[in-house]
Every structure is written in C-alpha cells, then in structure tokens.
Amino acid sequence: MKPAHAIAADEARPHGQNGFSLIEIMVSAVVTLVLATSAFYFLSAQNGMGTQGTDTMKGVNLGKLKLDSLKVAAYDSLTSGSDTVSERYIRAWHVTQMQDSAGIPNGRKKIDLTVHWPLTADHSVALATLKSDDHYKEETP
C-alpha cells in the first residue's frame, strides 16, 4: 500500500502526465545545441585572435632585431635588402641617403623596414629609423 502523500500526488496529476513530453525534450535539445554552438564559435574566435596577436608580436620582435643590427652596422656598408626568418616571416629593408635642401648628402640614412607574414593571413608591420655617419661633421662658416 502507498503512503498517503504518494496517493495525494498521484491524484493531483492528470492521467498520462508522468514525466516529460517529446516536445519538451526536443525544445531543451535545441536550446542546448544553440548554446553549445555559440560557445564553440566564441572559443574559436578567441583562439584566432590569440594566434594573430602572437604573430604580430613575433613580427615586431623580428623587425626590431633586424633594425638593431642595421643600426650598429658601419654607415658605409648599409644597403637595402631582404631575408626570410623561420620560412614564415619576410623582412625587407630599404636604405635611403638623406639630403639637405640643396641636394647634398647630409650624413644620414633613413632605414625603412617591413616584416610581412603571408602564411596565416596577409599581415605586416613597418618600422623606420635614422642612422648617422659618425665621421660626418657639418662645416660651420
């Protein structure tokens, strides 16, 4: 024999309503699927942004390393060029002799450097600096 509270619960519930209906289960499955898809999309986007940030930081660091090596090189040996690092990052630098308003070289060279990495996406970073000729002295009248 059933306890009194179990009998009262059975009598309060209409006949055939023991559990969840198929429609309730389908609605909860769709809601769960939408939430899981949104979470997956969000996590994938976060991973992509992290990779892009890492690539940018590596590109900036590789550019800075090359710029530093060009700044300590002898002034007369500075020429334009390019190289590839880790078969992924392409560094190209252009050296320009600067001139005064009369078109006479003024003892400075401008170095423009670009680091480009086309494998993950078409990204690049550009850096620039000036290099002075230590032996160049401006004549004063």
KAPEKA-V735186 format. One record per run of one state. SS is the DSSP state (helix for helix, strand for strand, loop for the rest). FROM is the first residue (numbers start at 1). LEN is the number of residues. Records with the same first field share a line. If there is no record, write none. Layout:
BEGIN
SS=FROM-LEN / FROM-LEN
END
This chain:
BEGIN
loop=1-3 / 13-9 / 73-2 / 78-3 / 86-3 / 100-5 / 118-5 / 133-9
helix=4-9 / 22-51 / 75-3
strand=81-5 / 89-11 / 105-13 / 123-10
END
